[in-house]
């Protein structure tokens, strides 16, 4: 099956009316944001950690009509569907049938170049504030702390690092700390979680709750500004706790370039 795209639930391929000719920008690794520091009286620059920047996805497209009037009607229908302000879901369905989603916004003008009375070409440019696409199936990994430290290999199926996840710590656990030995990122809850209790850490919104109680004041982390990073592929994870018998659960959607 061919690769297909939709924006805000609207298909960018409509048989005989409009279609994507090619994706001319936005497939691949986005550019990095940040620069190394120039230090006086030292050779070269000092390296600093960089982040992925926002990116654009640019489609080369065509629109057709049986005559000029029909072409104008199809152009109006297309613009009405995609011209709604704000971010909307950009869906990419691969040839394998797998679907990946991103949040995108129409931020640039559209200029139609008429090639003949019933045919025009144009470029559709969408801006992704978050540069990644995400899978539609949630990844869940639960490990029981039968001993401390507990080590295991977690596989991130995405091609990009995962930073937005929910980490659930279920008791009994005491001062549990989760470490990713691949990149040195760790997060710790400084407290006791009794049997039957749970603490939920949201690494996207930087929140920590036990039931409805905000426990952010007793969360520590290190290795990065992100609370946790799962690299693409294998990750060597370690859970350390002063009390065994509880569990840790990771929930997230894999990120893709």
N, C-alpha and C positions, 0 to 999 in steps of 0.2 A: 504494500500500500504506500502511496506517496506521503511525504511529510505534509502536515497541515497545521495552520495557525488560526487562532481566534482571539479577538480582543473584546472584552466586556460581553462575552457570550455571542459575539457576532463573527461569523466565519469570514476569513479573508479570502476564501475561495468559493465563488458562486458560479456554477457552470454556465458559461456563455455570457456572464455579466462582468465579473472582475476576478483577478487571481494574482497570486504572488509569483513573479517571474524568478526572483532569486533573493536571497538574504545577503546584502552587500556589506553589512556591518553588524557586529554584536554576537557572533558565534565564536567562542574561544575565551581565553583568559582576559578579564578586564584589566585596564591599566592600574598601576599602583598610585596611591596618594602619599606624598611626603618626599623629603629630600634629605640626603646625608648632610651632616653639619661640616662647614668649613671652619677649621680651627687655626688661628694664627700661629705661625712659626712651626707648623707641623706639615709633613708631607701628606698629600691627598686629602681625604675627608674622613670624618668619623661616621661609621654606619649607625643608622637608627632604624627601628622597626617601622615598617610601612603597612598601610591598610589598602584594601581594594577600593577603588573609586567607583562612583556611579558609572553607568554605561548607556549607550544608545543601541537600539536594534533598528536597523534601517532596511526596509523592504523595497525592492524595485517591483512595481506593480503595473498592471494594465486594467483598463475598463473598456467595455465594448457596448455597442448598441446596434440595432438594425438600421438606424439612421441617426441624424443629428439630434432629433427630438428624443429618441429612445436613449441615446447616449447621455443627454442632459438629465433625463429621469434617473438613470442608473447612477450618475455622479451624485445627484441629490440624495438618493437612497443610501449610498455609501457614506457620504459626509454626515447625514443625519445619525447614522448608527455609531460612528466612531468619534463624533465631535463633542461628546459629553465631557465637560471639564473634570479634572481630578484623576487620581490613580484608579486603574481597573485591572482585572485579571487578564494577563497575556498567557494564552495556553499554546503550548507546542506539543503536538503529537508526532512522535518519531515514526519512522518506517516500521519499527518493531511493534508499534501499537502502544508503547509507553508514553504517558503524558507527564509533562513537566510544566509547572506554573510559576509565574513571576508577577509582580505588581508593576505596571507601566503607566505612563502618562503621555498623552499627545502634547508636545511642547513646541513643535515647529510648524511652520506654514506648509500647506500642500499646494503645489502648482501643477496643473494638468497641462500636458503638452499634447495637443491634438495632432495626430499623424494623418488622419483622414476623417471624413464626416462622421464615421461610426466607431472611431478607435482613438484612445488617448493613453498616454503613459504618465506615471507620476512616482514619486518616492514618498513612502510613509515612514516617518521617523518617530520612534517611541523612546522615552527616557525611563530608565530603571534606576530609581534612587537606591534600592537594594540590588546590587548587580547580579545576584544569583537566581537561578531557577530552582524549584523545589519539587521533589517527588510527591505524588499524591498518597502514597502509602506510608503510614507512620512506622518508624523503627522503634521497637521496645526491647530492652535488654534488662532482665532482672537477675541479680546475683545475690545469693544468701551467704552471709558472713559466718561460715562454719568455723573459720579460724581467722586470726589476724597476724600479719597482713594477709588479705585475700587478693590474689593476682589472677588476672585473666586477660585474654586478647579479645578486644571488641573490634568488629569490622564495620567501618563507615563505608557504605556502598556508594556514596556520592563521589564526584570528582573534585569537589571543593571542600574546604574545612567547614565543619558544623559548629556553630557557636550558639545557636538558639535552641535550647532544649529545656525540658523539665526534669529535674533530678528529685526523686522521692526517696527519702530516708525513712525506713520503717523499723521501729524498735523490736527488741531491745538493742540500743546502740549508745555508746558514750564517747563524746568528742570525736565523731567520725570525720575522717579526712579522705577525700577522693583525689587521687593523683593520676595524671597522664604522664608516664615516664618518657613518652615520645618527645614532648615539647616542654616539660617542666611546669605545666599549669596545674594548680591544685586549688581545692576549695574545702573549707572545714566548717562544721557546725560545732560551736563550743557549748555543749550542753548534753544532757541526758535525755534520750528518747525512750520512754517506757514501752513495754510490750503492749501492742494494740494501738500505739500512737504513731503518727507520721509527721514529718517535716517536708514541705514542698519548696524547692528552690527553683525559681524561674530565671535562667541565665540570660534570656532576651530582655526582660523588663527589670532584672536585678531586684527581685523580691524574694522574701523568705517568710512563709506562714506555717504555723502549726494550728490547724483549724482556722479560726478567724483572727488569731493573734499574730501581730507583726513581730518577727524575731530577727529582723535585719541587723540589730545591734550586736548579735553574737555570731555573725558570719565573718570568716576571714578567708582571704584568697591571695594567690600570688602567682608569679610567672608571666602574667599578662593582665591587661585591663579587663579582658573577658573573664568571666567566672570559670568557664571551661571551654576547651577547644578540642574537637575530635578531628584529627587529620584524616584526609582521604586514605582509605585502605586500613591496614592493621594499626591498632592502638593498644599499647601495653598499659592497662589500668590496674591500679592498686587501691584497695579500700583498707584503711587502718582504723581500728576501733578498740577502746578499752573494754568493751562488753560485746561478746559475740552473740549470734543467734538472730540478729536482724537482717535487713536486706537493703539493697540500693537498686533503684530502677531508673533507667535512662529512657526518655521518650523524646523523639525529634523526627523531623522530616529531612531526608538527605538533601544536601545542596549540590548543585551542578553548575559548572561554568557555562 
